[in-house]
Amino acid sequence: MSDPESRPIGFEMMEQGMAVSPQPPPPPEEIIYPPVGQNMDTSPLVSGNTQPIGFEDQVNPAHRDEVPSQRDEGNTNGQPKTKIAKDGTEVPAVETLYFRDGVRRIDFVLAYNDTDADKKVNRRTMFENNLKKEGVELEYEERHKDKLKFVKIHCPWEVLISYAEVMSMKMPLAMNDLEDETTNCWSKCPTPFDLDEEYLPPVPDYFTAAFSRNRLDKFIVENKETFFSSAQRGLIAYQVLSRCTYEEASDKRKRKFGIKNLINSGVYQAAYPLHEGEYLSSHSLLTRGKSNDRHLLYETWAKPSRWYKYQPLDHIRTYFGEKIGIYFAWLGYYTALLLPAALIGLAVFIYGCVRLFDDTVGKEICDENGVGNFTMCPLCDVRCTYWKLKKSCTYSRATYIFDNEATVFFAGFMALWATFFHEMWKRKQAEIEYDWDVADFEQEENIRPEYEAQVSTTKKNPINQIEEPHVRFAQRICRFASSFITVVFMLCLVVAAAFGVIVYRVTVAAIFYSVDQEEISARANLITTITAAIINLIIIVILSWVYLQIATFLTNFEMPRTETEWEDSFTFKMFLFQFINHYSSIFYIAFFKGRFIGRPGAYNRQINFTRQEECDPAGCLIELCIQLGIVMVGKQSFNNFKEIILPKVMNWFKSRNVRKEEKQTLPRWEDDYNLAQMNKLGLFDEYLEMVIQFGFVTIFVSAFPLAPLFALLNNVIEVRLDAYKFVTQWRRPLAVRGQDIGIWFGILRGISTIAVMSNACIIGFTTEFIPKLVYVYGYSSNQTLTGYVDFSLSTFNVSQFEPESLPANNKSDVFGVVTNCRYRDFRSSELNKYNLQFWHVLTARLAFVIAFILLVFFLSWLIAYMVPDIPKGVKLQVLREKYLAKEAIMESESVRRRKERANSQPDEGSVNY
């Protein structure tokens, strides 16, 4: 352990003209007090500047006044002296955010089992010794009941500034003196959604620059203890842990290092930064202020009663880091823009419901004495018999709710909405990148430690002229080719699973149609659709887990250089798989079902040697709605269970053996250890869930106008559930930096492009919108839909049936002698070939699809052109910050030159000859 003089002391004001004000003297040396809590042992204790913290009666009375002021109640750097239990009682809080001396803050915690084998002990010993060589300070605690030990880690000032410079961490240079040009009269009007500023103060806004130890006096360093936030300290500590070796080797490639590998091999059970105290408090924010930042976030953000409030994004970023902050900023922005889409989609749905019984086509199908009495051809071979068109009455009415005139308008609106969302988010993202100092993060990002360990060849970086690990082009191509082949094989497996569901649909539909009970046979198509959708949902969940393991292995095999490259490569693989996994069955219903069945007398039997399933005479749209609803809502429900209920169960399981009295007095590191761990993939699952939802909202919105409404309701809950999970159920995640939402933005743009073409094809080929227009303006005598059903059905002579297609039971007592039956198509009754109406309808469908796509793409380009990517105010602030950074560098250089000239001048009184 370092000497007391080498540790950071006091409050040091680095601004010019201010004196250094030292901290009160430390307590006497060699005084060792009992550790915190009754379950902790006394070995090993650190001699020197030590003082226990915990219950008030454990503090030495002689030094009670020397406990640092940052631990006072209500301050963000400490914890409250009391905390509220779940039963509402107030109990003493254990102040365990610091070492026993009450001065050195705990930046990170490692947990391990004391019963490990010798190999693990040796690795752990070497790892901790190497940490001490790096200047990191350690302190140990033990939980006696299960031999679980904790290693508390503190990074001194020299370690912090050294790694902050290596990580190019942006630190405050000067206060932002530019006025906010976005403020207007409308923004000053109070709303119920605004945050309460009386107990949620705004985060100070600074101009920043990459930290440099040589220009330390140019940064605003009011206090060394608070210059780096707890989130930044945890991130720096993790960088030290990630680069520290635990097994040396002469060959660099065989050298083993990093806390991640130690956790995977079981040397350590967990590694995590500490939460800043309890999230519950016995007093309200309004009366006594916040107990700590975690308490503040719970009361203003994660509490369910705050569901309608704006998110405190700056405070989220300060506590959890930029990457998590950007995720919640994006999720909130996406949810807010869903509101107009949800309202218009609801209006389209209400329009369909109001006009439901005025639909001419529906009236004709439901008319038992008219068109509804048409005898229809059997829907399957042998087992199925003839049926009356009136059986499709319910289907036709339900279809009209979603397949009406307003659907076309809504599909075009959603295509433009997606473009508007992308463009406005780019502007919002530019503001966030600047405000949170991550605009150049990906250019300054460090190499992954795993990459440095795996790569043996080096190449000089043309920018900084430093030798860096480098993978040869040929080697990289081979790795990518191998990965690509594996990905293609897995995608084929997903398609095969979707094909299996199609075979299930064909087989089960034929069985249900052959049942003698009218209630079952009449609903055979509905039952088949629902059961197939449930099976498809189960397959989605199972294959997702399998492909997750494969995608992780393949991404590591490719050896990405930076963490961002790793995430982008992994995300692309997973999304490509999930896209096909989630949407394949939906695309089948939308674009393929009933399209290639052939005709009576010449059915297509290439799949399983049986007839393919047909659409109802009212179309396949209602089946598409059912499939969308089950997959979309079912997947969201499963995700919510996995994210909220499962962590609660796991937390209960971990702490079930802890007595109630112990739970109220657990030290912070042990309390956090009992919490659930954040997913190893970070925010991937959260982003994937929302992007898949975005696909449902945009790609198939013409078939399900209520999708934006369901998405809005889910997201309002999702924001608070995620907030509650991060604040209360999970250990504090690492405050990882990030510049933007990464490759997800490109994926969203791709989904929007697919959505334009998909909606155009759904309206053109799946719905009855175009055939109805052709009939009204080309064939109807009075330009109405009267007679459209007869126009859309062809006639077939049953004597031309194939032997395998003849129904086993003609039900002559119901249908009499059947000579002709009707089926859904545009064919002539004599030759069974496509008639002139078919070609007219097909031409109109193609014309609509092309016109729709071109119009939407043009309007999307126009919106993108008119909306600047970066707001004017952000551009000005970037220029101002660059100017200040340049001035600081020039002033520092000027001071250096003056010192050099002063040192080079001869001493006074010397004579030069």
N, C-alpha and C positions, 0 to 999 in steps of 0.2 A: 504494500500500500504506500502511496506517496506521502511525503511529509506534509504537515499542515500548511507550511508556507507555499507549497507548490499548488495548492488547491485555489480555485477562484474565491476571492474574498470581497465582501463589501459591495457597495453600490459605486460603480465607477462611471463617472460622466465623461464621455469622450468628446463632448463638444468643446470648442476652443474657449478659453477664458474661465473654465469652471474647475475647481479644485477636486481632488479625489477625496471622497468621504469614506473612511474605512468602516467596516462592520464592527459591532461590539466584540470584544475579545472572546475567544472560544473558551469552553470550560477546561479545567485542568486536565493534563495528559494522564494516561494510565488508569482512568476511572472507568470501570466496566459495570454497567447496570444490567439487570435481567432483561431478556428480550421481550418483545411484544407478545402478549397472549400466553395462556397457561400451557398451550400445546407445543411451544417452541423450546428447542434446546439452547444451550449456552455455548456451543462449539460449532465453528470457530468464531470468536468475537474479534473485532478489529480494535487494536489499541490505538490511542491517539485521541483525536478530536471526536469523542463519542458521547452520546447522550440518548437515552431511550425516549421513545415516543409511544403513545398509546393512551391508556386511561390517565386522567389527570392526576390520580393519586400515585402514579408510577413515576412522575417527573420529579427529579431531585429538587426539593424546595430551594436549595441554595442557588440553583440555576434556572428557576422557573421563569424569570424575566428574560432569559437569554434565548428562549425558543423563538425562532424567526417569525417575523410579523406576517410572512406570506401564508402562514398556517392559520391565521385568524379566521373566524367564522365569516362566511360571505365572500371570501376571496377565492378567486379561481385557482390559485396555486395550491390550495390545501383542501381540507374536508371540514364539514361542520363538526362541532364538538358533540352534537347529538344527531341521531338519525331515527327515522320512524320505521317501526316494524310493520309487517303486513297486517297485524291485528290492530294497528292504530296506536300502540304504545310507543313512548319515546324512550330510547335507550342510549347509553353513551356510545359514541362512535370511536372506532379505532383509527387513529391518524397514521396511516401506513403508506403514505406516498413518498416517504423519505427513509434513508438509512437510519440506524439507531441514533446517530448523532444529531438528527433533526435538521441537518443542513443539506446534505447531498441528496438530490432527488433521484428516485428510482426511475430509470429510463426504459428498462426492459426487464422481463422476468423469464427465467428458464425453470422448468420443473422436470424432475427425474425421479426414478424409483431407486431406493438405496439397496435393493436386493438384486441388482443387475449382475451379469457375469463379469469376469475380470477384463475381457476384451473391451466391453463397453466402458468399464471404469477407466481403463488406460486411455481410451480415446477421449473421454470426458476430461480427464486430468490434463492431457496435453492441450486440449482445446482451451481450457480455462487458463492454463499457464501462458499460452500464446495471447489470450485476451489481455492478460496483465502486462505482457510485453508491449502491447499496443497502447498502453496507458489507461486501459479501462479498469475501473475499481469494482470489486465484487464483495458481496456479503451474503451469508448463508442463513437459511431458516429451515426448520423441519416440522412436519406433521407426524407425530409419534404413532398415531393409530394405524397407519398403513405404510410407514417408512417413506413417505413422499417428501422429497426435499426441494427447496426453492433456492435459486441463485438470483439475487438482486443485482442489477447492473447499473452502474452510474458512469456516464461519460463526462470527464472533466472538461474545462473550458478549452484547453489546448486540443483535445481530441475533437471537440465540436467544431472549432473554427478550421481545423485541418481538413476534416471530411466535408464541411460545408463548401470549402473552396474546390475540392475535388468534384463534388456533385453539382457545382455551379448553382448553388442555391441562391435565389433572389432574396435580398434583404433590403430593408428600408434605407433610402438615401436622403429623401426630403419629403416634406408634406406636399400633397397634391394641391397646387395653388390655382388650378383651372376651374372655372365655374362649370357646373353641370348644365349643358345646353338642353338636356332632355326634360328639364323641369318646366311644366306649363300649368295653366290654371286647372286643367282636368286632373293632372296628377296630384294637385294639392287638395282636391276634394276628398274628404274622409269617406271610407267605405267600410262595411263590416268585415271585409276580407283583409284589411290592413293589419300589420303586426303592431303590438302594443309597445310603443317606444319608451314608455316610462320604465319598463324593466327589461327591455331588449335594446340596449344602446347600439348605435351603428358602429361597425368596425372601422377604425381609422384608415384613411386612404393615403398611401404613400407612393411616391416615385421610387422605384427599386432598381437595383443593378446586381449583377452576379457578384457574390461575395469574394473578397480578396483580403488576405491577412496583411498584405503590404499597404492597403489603403483603409485599414480598420478605422482610422480617425475620421473618415468621410461618411461612415454609416452612423445611424442614430442608435447608439449603444447607451441607453440610460441605465441599464442594470444587466450585468452579465447573466444573472440567474433567470431573467425573463426575456433576454434578447432572442433566444430560440424558444419557440412555443413547445409545449409538451409533445405535440404531434411531430414537429421537426426533430426534436431530440430522439423520439422513438424511431424515426426514419433513419437518422444517423447511426443510432445504436444497431439497427438491423443491418446497415451496410457493413459495419465492423464485424458483426456476427457472420455475414454472408461471405466474407473474404478471409476469415481466420481458418487456418489449417488445423486438422486433428490427426493427420497421419502423413508423415514426411516420406518422400521417395526421391531417388536420384533423377528419375525421369519425370519431367514436369507433368506429362499427361497422366501419370499414375498418382500424383499427389492428390490427396483427398482433403476437401475443405467444405465449409459452409454449414450453417445451422439447418438448412433444409434437408441435407443428406443425413445429418445426425438425427433429426426427427423421424425421417423415413426408416432409418435403421433401428429405431427404438432406443438410442442412447439418451435422448431427452423425450419426455412425454409431451411437452408443449413449450412454446415460445411466444410471448405476447407483451405488448405495452399495457399499462394499467389504465383503467377508467379513472376519471378524476373524482372519485367518491360515489356516493349513493345517488340514484336518480329520484328517490322519494325524500321528502322533507316534511317536518312537522309544522312548518309555517309557509305561508304563501309568498310568491314572488313580490306581490305588491306591498306587503307589510315590512319584510326584512331583506328582500333581495334574494339573489341566487346563492345557493350553498356552493355550487361549483358549475362548471360548464355543462356537465352531464345533466344535472338537475335543470338547468336553464333550457336545454334542448328538449327534455321530456315535457316540461310545462308548456313550452311554446310551439312544439313541433310534433312530438311523438304521442302526446296525449290524445286519445280518441276524440275528446270534445273539441279539439282544435282542427277538425277535419276541413273546415271551410276557410281557414286562414292561409295566407301566403306562407311560403317556406322561408325561414331565415337562412338563405343560401350562404352568406358570408360566414355565419357562425358554424354552419355545417362543414364548410371548407376548413375553417380554422381547427375544428375538433377532429374531423375524419380525413382530411386531406383533399387535394384537388380532384382526384379521379372519382371518388365517391360523390363529392360536391357536384361535379359535372353531370354525373348520372341523375341525381335528383333534380338538377336544373333542367335537363332534357326531358325527364319524365313529367315534371310539372308543366313545362311548355307544351309538350305533346297533349297532355290532358286538357289544358286550357283551350287549345285549338280544336279539340274534339267537340267542344260545346256547340258551336254553330252547326257542325256536321250532324251531331246527334239530334238537334232540334229540327233540322230540315228532314232528316231521315224519319223522325217521328211524324212529321207533317205528311210525308209521302205515305207512310203506313196508315195514318188516320184517313187520308184521302181515299185509299183503297178500301178501307172498312166502310166509309160513308157511301161510296159508290157501289158497294158489293152487290146489292140487290137490283141495281140499275143496269148491270152488265147484260147486254143482249146475248152474248155467247153462253153465259151461265144459265140464263132463262131457257134457252133452247135445249141445252143438255138436260136440264132438270124437268123438261116438259114430257110427261109420260105419254101424252097423246100425240106428240109430234116427233121431233128429232130424237128425243130421249128414248123412243121405242125402236130405234134402229138396232138391228141384230149385228153384233160385232164378231169378228173372227176370233178363234181361240188364241189365248196368250201363250200357250205352251203346247208341246206335242202330247197327243194321246190323252193325258190325264185331264187337260183343260177342255172345256166345252164352250159353246157359244154363250154370249152374255149381252145384256141390254145396255145401251149407252147411258141410260139414266143412273147406272151404278157409279158413274164417274162424276155425279153431281157435286158431291162434297169436295172432291179434288179440284174441280173447275172453279168453284167459288173461292176456295183457299188460294188457288193460284192467282186469281185476279187481284188479291190484296197486294201481291208483290209484282205482278206483271200487268202494269197499267201505264197510262200515258206519262205519269209523273216520274216513273222509273228512269226513263231516258234522260230527263233533265237532271235527276239526282246523280246518275252515273257520270255525266259530264262535269257536274259541280265537284264531285269527289276527286276527279282527275286533276282539276285545277286547284282544289284544296291541297292535294298532296304537294304540288309544285310550290304553292304559297307557303306551306309549312316548311319545306326545305330551305327556301330563300330567306324566310324570316328567322329560321333557326341559325343559319349561317351568320346573320347579323348579331343575333344574341350570343352565339359562340365566340364571335370576334370580341365582343365586350367582355365576356368571361375570361378569355385568354389573356387579355390585357390586364384586367382588374386583379386576376389571380397569378399574374407573372409566369404564365406557361406558354406564351406565344412562340418562344423558340425552344421549347423543351425537347422536342424530338430531334432537333439539330444538335443539342448539347447532351443528349442521353448517353449514359455510360454503357460500356459493353457488359453483357451478361457474364457473371462469374462462371457459369457453366460453359459458356462459349470459350472463355479464356483457358479453362482447364482441358477442354476436348481438342482444341486446335493447336497443333504443334508448329505449323508454318506461320511465318510473319511477313508483313509487307509494310513499307513506309507509307504512312498517311500523307497524301499530297498537301493536306491543309496545315497540319501541325508538324510535319516532318518527323514523326515519332513512329518507331516500329510497333505495329499492332498485329494481333492474331488475324489471320486471313485464310479463308478456305479457297482453294484453287477452283477455277471455273469448271474444269472437267469433273472434279469431285462433286461440286454443287449440282451440276446437271444430272449426274448419276443418282444422287440422293433424291432430287426432285422427281426424276422419272420413276423411280421405285415407289415413291409416295403417290404419284399420280395413278399408277397402275392399281395400287391397293384401293385408292379412293373410288376409282371406276368400278372395281369389283364390288365394293360395298354398296354403291349406288344401284348396281344391277340386282343385288340382294334385296334392296328396298323395293325395287320395281317388281321383283318376283313375289314379295309379300303382298303388294297391292294386287297383283294378278290373282293370287290365291283368294283374296277377298272377293274379287269379281266372280271367280268360279263358285264361291260360296253363295253369292247372290243369285246366280243362275240356277243352281241346284235347289236351294231352299225355296225360291219363288215357285218353281215347278211343283214342289211338294205341297206348299200351302194352297196353290191354286186347285189342286186335285182333291182337297178335303171336301167332303159332302156338306159340312156345316156352312151355311151361307155367311154367318158372322165372320168366320175365319177366311174363307176364300175371297170374300169381298175386300178384305183388308190385307191380302197376301203381300201386295207391294209395299204397304206401309210397315208391316211387321218385318219384312226382309230388310228394308232400308234402316230401320232402327237397330236391329240386331247386328247388321253389317257395320254400322257406324260405331257401335260399342266395341265390337271385335277390333275394328281398325284403331280405336283409341288405345286399347290394350297393347296392340302391336307397336304403336308409336312409342309408348312408354318403355317397352322392353328393348326395342332396337335403339332407342336413344341412349340407354345405358351402355349397350354393347359398343356402339360407335364412339362413345365418349372415350373409352379406354383406347380404342384403335387410333383415334385422332390425336390423343395426347402422345402416344408412342411415335406416331409419324412426324409430328411437329418437332419433338426432341431429336428425332433422327435427321431432320433437315438442318439442324444446328443454326437457328436464327441468331443474328449478331446481337440484337438488342431485345429488351423486353417487349417493346412495341411491335417489332417484327414477329416475335413469337406469338403474341396475342392476335395479330392480324392473320397470320398463317393458320393458326388453330381455329379462329373464328370463321374464316372462309370455308374450311373443311366442314365444320360442324353445321354451319348454316346451309351449305349445299345439300348435306344429308337431310337436315331437318325440313328443308323446303320440300323435297320429294316425299319425305316421310309423312308430313302433315297434309300436303296438298294433292298427292297423287290420286286418291280416291275421289276428291272433290273435282279435279280436272276430268276424271273419267265420267262422272255424272253430267258435268256441264257440257262437255264437248264430244263424248264418244258414245254414251249410252243411247241406244235406239237409232244410231246413225248408220250402222253397217249390218243391220239384221236381215237384209234381203227383202223378200216379199212373199206373201202366201203362194205356195206352189214352188218356190225356189228360195228357201230360207238358207242363211249362212250358218253352217255348223262346224266351223273351224276350231271353236273352243270347246273342248271336252265332248265333241261330237254331238252337241245339243244346240238347240236354238238359243241365240242370245236374247237377253231380256229387253223388253220394249218399254217405251215411255207410255204413260197414260195418254189418252186422247187429248187431255188438257195440257200435256207437256211434262217435262222432267223438272220444272223449276221448284215445285214444292218438295221433291226429294232432295234437291240441292240445298234448300233451306234447312231441312231436317239434319242433313249431314253436317252442314256448317254449324248449326246450333249445338249439336252433341259434341263435336270435336272441339269447338271453340270454348264453350262453357265448361265442358268436362276437363279440358287441359288446364284452364285457369283455376278450377276448383282443386285439382290435384296439386298444382303449384302452391296455392295458398296453404293447403294442408302441410306440404313439405317445408314451407318457409316459416310457418307460425306454430302449428300444433306440434310438429315433430321436435323442434328445438325445446319447447316447453316440457315435453315428455322426457327428453334427454337431460335437461337441467334438473328435473325432479329426480330422475334416476341417479344422477351423480350425487345429489345432496340428500338422498333419502335417509342415509344413516347418520346424518349430522343432527344432533339434538337442537331443539328450538333455541335454547339458551346460547349454544355455540354459534348458531346462524347469525344471531344479533351482534356477536362480537368477533366475527372472523376478520382477520387482516385483509387488506384490499387484494393482495396477490392471491390469497386462497379463495376469496369470494369470486374473483374473476376466473380462477381456474375452473370453478364449478359451472361456468357459463358454457354455452355451445360455441364451437369454433366456426368462423366464417368459411364458406366453401373455398376449397383450394384454388378454384378457378376464378375467385373474386366475383366480379359483377357479371360474369358471362351469362349465368342463368337468368339474371334479371333482365339484361339486354335482350337475350334470345326470346324470352317470354313476350316482351313488348314488341319486338320486331315481327314475330310470328303473328301476334295480334294485329299489327299494322297491315300485314298481308291479308288477313281476314277482312279488315275494314275497307281496304282499297281494291284488292283483286276481284273479290266476289260481291261487292257492295250492291250491284244491280240486282242480284238474286236475293239479297238479304239486307234491306235498307235499315233494319234495326241494329245492325252490327256496330255502328258508331255509338249508339246509345248504350248497348251492353258494355262496350269498351270503356266508355266514359264512367259508368257506374263502377266497373271493376277497378279502373285506375284511381278513382277518388279513394277507394278503400286500399288499393295497392300502395299508394304513397304513404299512408299512415301506418299500414302494416309493416312496410319496409323500414320506416322510421322507428317504429316500436321495436322491431327486431334488432336493428343496429344499436339502439340506445339501451335496451333492457335485457335482451335474450342472448346476445352474442358478446364474446370478448371484444375488446376494442380492436378493430382491424388496423393494420399498418396504414399510415397516412401516405399512401402512394401518390406520386405526382402523375399528372396526365394532361395532355394538351387539348384533347377533344374526345369525341365518342369513338374515334378510331375508324376502323374499316366499316363499322356499322352505318356510317353516313352514306358510304358508297352502296352498301347493300340496300338501304332505304331508297336511294335514287333508282336502283335497279328494279326494286319492287314496284315503284311508281310507274316506271316505263312498262313493265309487264301488265300492271293494272289497267293502263289505257287500252292496250290491245285485248286483254281479257274481257273487260266490260263491253268493248265494241263487239266482240264475237258472241258474248252471252246474249246481248240484246239482238244481234243480227241473226244468230243461229239457234239459240236455246229458247228464247221467248217467242211469243206469237205476235210481237209488235209489228214486224215487217210484213208477214203474210196478211195481217189484218189491214194494213195500209194499202197493200196491193189490191186486195179485194174491194176495199171501200172506193178507191179512186180508179180502179181498172175494170171491175166486174159487177159491182153493185149498181142497180138501176136507180136507187134513191140515195146513194152514198151513205149507207148505214151498214151495220154488221148483220143485219137480218139475212139469214141464209148462209152465213160464213161457215158454220159447222158442216153443212152438206158440201160446201165448196172444198173443205180441207180433208174430206174423207173420200177414199176411192172404193170401188166396188169389185168384188172378186167372186167368180163362179166356183162354188165349192166342189164341183166335179173335177176341177184341176188340182185339187189337193194332192200332195205326196202321200203315200200310204202311211208313213210314220207320223204325219201331221193330222190325220183324221182323228177326231175325238172319239174315245171309247164309248161315251154316253152322249147321244145327241139330244137327250131330254126333249123328245118329240112332244111330250105332253105339255111342255112349256112353250117351245118355239115352233112346233108344227114341223112341216116339211121345209127345210131350209135349202134354198137354191143359191142364194147370194148372201155374202156377208161383207161388212164394211171394215176398212182398216185405215190407219192414219198415214196418208201419203198423197202425192199428186201423180197418179198414173191413169192411163186409159183402161177402161173395163174390157176391151176386146183383146188387145195385145199385151196388156200389163206392162207397157213401157211408159217412160216419163212423158207427160203431156205438156202442152204449151204453158199451162199455168205454172208448172214446176220451174221452167226456165225463166219465166217472168219473176217468180219469187226469188230464185237463186241470184239473178242479176241484181235485184233490189237489195238483197242481203249483202252482196259483195260491195255494191256502191255505198251502202250505209257504213259498212266497216271502214272502208278507205276514207270516206269523208269525215267520219267521227275521229279517226286517228289523226288525220292531217290537221283538222281544226283544233283539237286539243293540244297537239304538239306545238302548233303555232302560238296559241294563247299561252302555253307554258313558257315558251321561249320569250314571249313578250313580257311576261311577269318577271322572269329571271333577268331580263335586260333592264327593266325599269327599276328594280330593287337593288341598290348597291350592296355588295357583300360586307363592307365594313362601314359602320356609321361615321359621319364626319367628325363627331366629338372624339371617337376613339383614335382616329388618325392624328388629330391635334395632340392628344395626350401622348401617343407614341413618339411623335417628333419632339415634344417637350422633354420626355424622359431621356431620349437619346442625347439631347443637348446637355442636360444636367450630367449625364454620365461622362460625356466628352469633356465638359468643364472640370469635373472631378479628376479625370486622368491628367489633363493638362496642368492643373494646379499641383497635383502630386509630383508630376515630372518637373515642374518649375521649382518646387521646394528641394527636390533631389539635386538639381543642378546648382542651386545656391549653396547647398551644403558642400558640394564638390569644389566649387570655386573658393569657398571659405577655407576648406582644408588645404587647398593647393597654394594659397597665399603664404609668403614667408612671414616668420614670426616678427613681431615689432622689435626694432633695435638691431636686427641683423643687417649685415652689409654685403651687398653683391659686388663682386669685382669683375 
